[in-house]
């Protein structure tokens, strides 16, 4: 452990992973409860267009990705409202469209290398800069403050939009702002987690937390603890095994998910036998 942290790039990676392990469950729990788990996957695919656009224009890919993802998040909520009974249509349109634009932009950029693309597809612990770490710390502060201030609002909107509307809440605005925050979080987490697997890191800790906790607060706390264990363990495995960090973290989360489900089933069967 000490040997690993003696490298400056691992210090940056661990700080980034620590921020991610808290941000992801706080947002992921609402995605799971709202049955919008694929929203993270959609925005992560759209983010590839932002990366390709940044590489084509010669600007910071993180900034171009944030802009593209924000626009996509707003458009996604518009499509969700238009196709209320067929919400999966909006996901299909944006996911396929995002990948299509990414491929076109990459083909137009002759200077694009496989290495630069792989960094954003699968993540990298070596290329993380202090600037990206500071961005994640800033996002952590913003998400934490918003969670404390608007927890009840999101809770009501998530569980019953009709009651939220009666209470005078602007459901469309709340949903758009939530999508935008999720989009920005995904854009900032891509350099370490990778665009292909960042959605799993957003959703899995929350899903595991829901299996462990019975109240909303316990679910959130469980998700954060699981997020820390899975993210830091996966990052350590990535360092020693020289595997992509996003893939390593995702595999650890899947193993935890399987163990928790086995534990729940064993516990339930023992209770039945006791009865």
C-alpha positions as CSV (number, residue, x, y, z in Angstrom):
1,X,0.0,0.0,0.0
2,X,2.8,2.5,1.0
3,X,4.7,1.5,-2.1
4,X,1.7,2.2,-4.3
5,X,1.1,5.6,-2.7
6,X,4.7,6.6,-3.1
7,X,3.9,7.4,-6.7
8,X,2.4,10.8,-7.3
9,X,0.1,9.5,-10.1
10,X,-1.4,7.0,-7.6
11,X,-1.9,9.8,-5.1
12,X,-3.9,11.7,-7.7
13,X,-5.8,8.5,-8.7
14,X,-6.7,7.6,-5.1
15,X,-8.0,11.1,-4.3
16,X,-10.0,11.0,-7.5
17,X,-11.4,7.6,-6.7
18,X,-12.3,8.7,-3.1
19,X,-14.3,11.6,-4.5
20,X,-16.0,9.3,-7.1
21,X,-16.9,6.7,-4.4
22,X,-19.0,9.3,-2.6
23,X,-20.4,11.2,-5.7
24,X,-21.5,8.0,-7.5
25,X,-23.8,6.6,-4.8
26,X,-25.4,10.0,-3.9
27,X,-26.5,10.3,-7.6
28,X,-26.8,6.7,-8.3
29,X,-29.5,6.0,-5.7
30,X,-31.9,8.4,-7.3
31,X,-31.1,6.9,-10.8
32,X,-31.9,3.4,-9.5
33,X,-35.1,4.4,-7.7
34,X,-36.3,6.6,-10.6
35,X,-35.6,3.5,-12.9
36,X,-33.2,5.6,-14.9
37,X,-30.2,3.4,-14.5
38,X,-29.7,3.5,-18.3
39,X,-29.5,7.3,-18.1
40,X,-25.9,7.1,-16.9
41,X,-25.1,4.6,-19.7
42,X,-26.7,6.9,-22.3
43,X,-24.8,10.0,-21.1
44,X,-21.5,8.0,-20.9
45,X,-22.0,7.0,-24.6
46,X,-22.9,10.6,-25.5
47,X,-19.8,11.7,-23.7
48,X,-17.6,10.1,-26.4
49,X,-18.9,12.7,-28.8
50,X,-17.7,15.4,-26.4
51,X,-14.3,13.7,-26.2
52,X,-14.1,13.4,-30.0
53,X,-15.1,17.0,-30.5
54,X,-12.5,18.2,-28.0
55,X,-9.8,16.2,-29.8
56,X,-10.9,17.5,-33.2
57,X,-11.0,21.2,-32.1
58,X,-7.8,20.9,-30.0
59,X,-9.5,21.9,-26.7
60,X,-9.6,20.2,-23.4
61,X,-11.8,17.0,-23.9
62,X,-13.2,17.3,-20.4
63,X,-14.6,20.8,-21.1
64,X,-16.1,19.8,-24.5
65,X,-17.5,16.6,-22.9
66,X,-19.2,18.6,-20.1
67,X,-20.9,20.9,-22.7
68,X,-22.1,18.1,-24.9
69,X,-23.3,16.0,-22.0
70,X,-25.3,19.0,-20.5
71,X,-27.0,19.5,-23.9
72,X,-27.7,15.8,-24.1
73,X,-29.1,15.7,-20.5
74,X,-31.6,18.5,-21.3
75,X,-32.6,16.9,-24.6
76,X,-33.0,13.6,-22.9
77,X,-35.5,15.0,-20.4
78,X,-37.4,16.6,-23.3
79,X,-37.7,13.3,-25.1
80,X,-38.7,11.6,-21.9
81,X,-41.6,14.0,-21.6
82,X,-42.6,13.6,-25.2
83,X,-42.6,9.8,-25.1
84,X,-43.9,9.3,-21.6
85,X,-45.2,5.8,-22.2
86,X,-42.1,4.8,-24.2
87,X,-39.2,6.4,-22.3
88,X,-36.7,3.8,-23.7
89,X,-37.0,5.5,-27.1
90,X,-35.2,8.6,-25.8
91,X,-32.4,6.3,-24.5
92,X,-32.1,4.5,-27.8
93,X,-32.0,7.8,-29.8
94,X,-29.3,9.5,-27.7
95,X,-27.2,6.4,-27.2
96,X,-27.0,5.5,-30.8
97,X,-26.8,9.1,-31.9
98,X,-23.9,9.8,-29.4
99,X,-21.9,6.9,-30.7
100,X,-22.6,7.8,-34.3
101,X,-21.4,11.4,-33.9
102,X,-18.4,10.2,-32.0
103,X,-17.3,7.9,-34.8
104,X,-17.9,10.6,-37.4
105,X,-15.8,13.2,-35.5
106,X,-13.0,10.7,-34.9
107,X,-12.9,9.8,-38.6
108,X,-12.6,13.6,-39.4
109,X,-9.7,13.9,-37.0
110,X,-6.6,12.4,-38.6
111,X,-4.5,13.2,-35.4
112,X,-6.6,10.9,-33.2
113,X,-4.5,8.0,-31.8
114,X,-5.6,4.7,-30.4
115,X,-3.9,5.5,-27.1
116,X,-5.9,8.8,-26.7
117,X,-9.2,7.1,-27.4
118,X,-8.4,4.1,-25.1
119,X,-7.7,6.5,-22.3
120,X,-11.3,7.8,-22.4
121,X,-12.9,4.5,-23.3
122,X,-11.3,2.5,-20.5
123,X,-9.8,5.1,-18.1
124,X,-6.3,5.6,-17.0
125,X,-4.6,6.1,-13.6
126,X,-1.4,7.5,-15.1
127,X,-2.7,10.5,-17.0
128,X,-4.9,12.0,-14.3
129,X,-3.8,15.5,-13.6
130,X,-4.1,17.6,-10.4
131,X,-6.5,19.8,-12.3
132,X,-8.8,16.9,-12.8
133,X,-8.5,16.0,-9.1
134,X,-9.5,19.5,-8.1
135,X,-12.5,19.3,-10.4
136,X,-13.7,16.1,-8.8
137,X,-13.2,17.7,-5.3
138,X,-15.2,20.7,-6.4
139,X,-17.9,18.4,-7.8
140,X,-18.0,16.5,-4.5
141,X,-18.5,19.7,-2.6
142,X,-21.3,20.8,-4.9
143,X,-23.1,17.5,-5.0
144,X,-22.9,17.2,-1.2
145,X,-24.3,20.6,-0.6
146,X,-27.1,20.0,-3.1
147,X,-27.9,16.7,-1.5
148,X,-28.3,18.3,1.9
149,X,-30.3,21.2,0.6
150,X,-32.6,19.4,-1.8
151,X,-32.7,15.8,-0.4
152,X,-36.4,16.1,0.4
153,X,-37.3,17.7,-3.0
154,X,-35.5,14.9,-4.8
155,X,-37.1,12.3,-2.5
156,X,-40.6,13.5,-3.3
157,X,-40.0,13.9,-7.0
158,X,-38.4,10.5,-7.2
159,X,-41.1,8.5,-5.4
160,X,-44.3,10.4,-6.4
161,X,-44.3,13.1,-9.1
162,X,-48.0,13.7,-8.6
163,X,-47.5,14.7,-5.0
164,X,-44.5,16.8,-6.0
165,X,-46.6,18.7,-8.5
166,X,-49.3,19.3,-5.9
167,X,-46.6,20.7,-3.6
168,X,-45.8,23.2,-6.3
169,X,-42.5,21.7,-7.4
170,X,-41.3,22.3,-10.9
171,X,-40.8,18.6,-11.9
172,X,-39.3,19.3,-15.3
173,X,-36.8,21.8,-13.9
174,X,-35.8,19.4,-11.1
175,X,-35.4,16.5,-13.5
176,X,-33.3,18.6,-16.0
177,X,-31.0,19.9,-13.2
178,X,-30.5,16.4,-11.9
179,X,-29.7,15.1,-15.4
180,X,-27.2,17.9,-15.9
181,X,-25.5,17.2,-12.5
182,X,-25.3,13.5,-13.5
183,X,-23.9,14.4,-16.9
184,X,-21.2,16.7,-15.4
185,X,-20.3,13.9,-12.9
186,X,-20.0,11.4,-15.7
187,X,-17.8,13.7,-17.8
188,X,-15.4,14.4,-14.9
189,X,-15.2,10.7,-13.9
190,X,-14.5,9.4,-17.4
191,X,-10.7,10.0,-17.3
192,X,-10.3,7.5,-14.5
193,X,-13.4,5.2,-14.9
194,X,-13.7,5.2,-18.7
195,X,-16.7,6.0,-20.8
196,X,-17.7,2.4,-21.2
197,X,-17.9,1.5,-17.5
198,X,-18.6,4.8,-15.7
199,X,-22.3,4.0,-15.6
200,X,-21.7,0.8,-13.7
201,X,-19.7,2.7,-11.1
202,X,-22.7,5.1,-10.8
203,X,-25.3,2.4,-10.4
204,X,-23.8,-0.6,-8.7
205,X,-22.9,0.9,-5.3
206,X,-26.5,2.2,-5.1
207,X,-27.9,-1.1,-6.1
208,X,-25.8,-2.9,-3.5
209,X,-26.8,-0.3,-0.9
210,X,-30.5,-1.0,-1.6
211,X,-29.9,-4.7,-0.8
212,X,-28.2,-3.9,2.5
213,X,-30.3,-1.1,3.9
214,X,-34.0,-0.8,4.7
215,X,-34.3,2.9,5.1
216,X,-33.3,5.6,2.7
217,X,-30.5,7.0,5.0
218,X,-29.0,3.5,5.5
219,X,-29.2,2.8,1.8
220,X,-27.2,6.0,1.1
221,X,-24.6,5.3,3.8
222,X,-24.3,1.6,2.7
223,X,-23.8,2.8,-0.9
224,X,-21.1,5.2,0.0
225,X,-19.2,2.6,2.1
226,X,-19.5,0.0,-0.7
227,X,-18.4,2.7,-3.2
228,X,-15.3,3.4,-1.2
229,X,-14.4,-0.3,-0.7
230,X,-15.1,-1.2,-4.3
231,X,-13.4,1.9,-5.9
232,X,-10.2,1.8,-3.8
233,X,-9.9,-2.0,-4.0
234,X,-10.4,-1.9,-7.8
235,X,-7.9,0.9,-8.2
236,X,-5.3,-1.1,-6.2
237,X,-6.0,-4.1,-8.3
238,X,-5.6,-2.0,-11.4
239,X,-2.1,-0.9,-10.2
240,X,-0.8,-4.3,-9.4
241,X,-2.4,-6.2,-12.2
242,X,-1.9,-3.4,-14.8
243,X,-5.5,-3.6,-15.8
244,X,-7.9,-0.7,-16.8
245,X,-9.1,1.0,-13.6
246,X,-12.8,1.2,-14.8
247,X,-12.9,-2.5,-15.5
248,X,-11.1,-3.5,-12.2
249,X,-13.5,-1.3,-10.2
250,X,-16.6,-2.7,-12.0
251,X,-15.5,-6.3,-11.4
252,X,-15.0,-5.7,-7.7
253,X,-18.5,-4.1,-7.5
254,X,-20.0,-7.2,-9.3
255,X,-18.2,-9.5,-6.9
256,X,-19.6,-7.5,-3.9
257,X,-23.1,-7.6,-5.4
258,X,-22.9,-11.3,-5.8
259,X,-21.7,-11.9,-2.3
260,X,-24.4,-9.6,-0.8
261,X,-27.1,-11.5,-2.8
262,X,-25.7,-14.9,-1.6
263,X,-25.6,-13.6,2.0
264,X,-29.2,-12.4,1.7
265,X,-30.4,-15.7,0.3
266,X,-28.6,-17.7,2.9
267,X,-29.9,-15.5,5.7
268,X,-33.5,-15.8,4.3
269,X,-33.3,-19.6,4.1
270,X,-32.0,-19.8,7.6
271,X,-34.9,-17.7,8.9
272,X,-37.4,-19.9,7.1
273,X,-35.9,-23.1,8.6
274,X,-36.0,-21.4,12.1
275,X,-39.7,-20.8,11.6
